């Protein structure tokens, strides 16, 4: 034993003994018991373990164990069988050992919101110093970094063919004389300019005065501004009969050269109408005007015009807006009067700065009260100045309240539609001549067929249970073709009895009436071959026989022909 180790063991034992002596006192027996288990002597035959000896030499390797089974070898035969290619990839290997994927696990709790790109200090607040682009807003725009350096310029492409110059109208590349559009002696881009478009204006007039038209044609406007502006019954109490207003063409009313006038001007009158609607008369007002140009005196502007206001037809109003007497509780209407267009007032062209005064005077009313709300003047698009809700007359004698449509049948081509010429038709006024329409078909009688020229249409003369329009006896129409029989007899009445041949009895259906085929007693029917009627009953023998003809023609009994010779027995003695 190593001496050092022995010393350490002795020292350890002594330490133990020392501890025991200290614990149980100086009794050696107690110490011995503690060491021997309480017997005083070690047990007989029991060895006290000695120190561990040195490790022995390494033994020889044992025999290898049998190979284990591959995970894919389902039948344990050690062969890569086809059915063991579980994943179908053409190979039998560990990839076929994977089991079926398990169900997805539950989603985890959402993470905390990330920092906005602009939130430089991460406090979640839009701080003033984080507005990097100084646009007053802290947002993603502040996250943009500095612009990078420009890339290299690419190579220039192949130069394309020259394009056509805007002035080159024929595309020949030459400056042709006709291409000098503006006539300045040079063919250049200035010839490509189109005409200057119109400059439009639009303004309202809201101030109205009491107006008076003098005999010499001038117009005087009272100084008193009218608060309640009405057109309506001339004798309406506490209302002025005429109203006036002023307008000035604005400076912008030019076509571009500062000298020529612009497009036509339209005056739009905004009315609100209340009162009864009698359906016959109409509102007509007279339009007078004067013109004041810079440096000149007042002068009449255009001729006096008479304007009829056209309201919607009565049946177009909602019944809920009408009272028991048919009163119209209120409706608005805008009247457009083109000032310069021949379709409107037909006044001369206007220039910028022209000052106008208009006076409207009631000359005929429809029982309603027209409150003039505003007047609008506006420049119309070229060719678009249209008359609306009104008709303009050049003289008072031409004024009519007829509201006949301008489009529709006009059988007599007199410029008045049939609808408005028929008596009791829409728009007829007392004293107007109207045309009769006996059958109510919307066509005046004078345009209907009248074969006998007695001024009564054929349709009203034919006996159809309807009495003649003129109170005359009605006329027959045996073939019901709409023409009285008396107008169809020419060459069509062989026996001159006033009945067209086609309406006579024709038993053999040869289009010759029997009355004209029967042989007269004196022989021959006007030189034509005739057919016998031996018994004189008005029926051809060939139609009178019971075996061949239509038995009982005209209600008569048929005749017997016992011997079959085509002659009724009563005419040849029969078979006796």
Secondary structure, DSSP 8 states (H G I E B T S, - for coil): --HHHHHHHHHHHHHHHHHHHHHH-S-HHHHHHHHHTSSSS--TT-------------------------TT-TTSSSS--GGG-TT-SS--SGGGG-------------------TT-TTSSSS--GGG-TT-SS--SGGGG----------------------TT-TTSSSS--GGG-TT-SS--SGGGG---------EEEE---EEEEE-TTS-EEEEEEE-SS-EES-TT-TT--SEEEEEEE--TT---SSSSS--S-EEEEEEEEEEE---SS---EEEEEEEEE-TTS--EE-S--EEEEE----GGGS-GGGB-TT--EEEEEEEEEEESSSTTTT------TT-EEEEEEEEEE--SEEEEEEEEEEEE--TT----BSEEEESSGGG-------SSS--TT-SSS-HHHHBTT-TT--TT---B--TT-SSS-GGGS--TT-SSS-HHHHB-SSS--TTS---B--TT-SSS-GGGS-TT--TT-SSS-GGGS--TT-SSS-HHHHB--TTS-BTTB--B--TT-SSS-HHHHBTTTS-TTGGG---B--TT-SSS-HHHH-TT-
